[in-house]
Amino acid sequence: MNEVVKFLNENPVQYLATVGRDGRAKCRPFMFAGEMDGKLWFCTNNTKDVYKDMQANPNIEISVSSPTYAWIRLNGKAVFENNHAVKEMCLQNPIVKSQYQTAGNPIFEVFHLAGARAVIADFSGNPPREYTL
């Protein structure tokens, strides 16, 4: 878990892929909010298409590469929770704070990945490192 969290924190703009409600692949920039209680957390807005897509099909994949040409692929099932402590953690990010202001904002949603699997790889020729989270 620590290596996955470190990689996500060091590469703050990831790309989240969903299956859109139209059946087509959708990919958009996203940010990792943090780890809490052994779960990887993210946040979004319940008026956005990405939220609606994840409600229709919660299976997602997140990917990002580093400046040194290493990358991570992280997939799992998006599980939404009304978790005040996680929302407060998310609000420590000034970008999130500017969008939602408070944990009580009715459009502010947080989710973690259930059954998460991560693969970190690079072009070194070494085998990828795989994690079940």
Buried (B, 14 or more C-beta within 10 A) or exposed (E): BEEBBEBBEEBEEBEBBBBBEEEEEBBBEBBBBBBBEEBBBBBBEBEEEBBEBBEEBBEBBBBBBEEEEBBBBBBBBBBBEEBEEBBEBBBEBEEBEEBBEEBEBEEBBBBBBEEBBBBBBBEEEEEEBEBEB
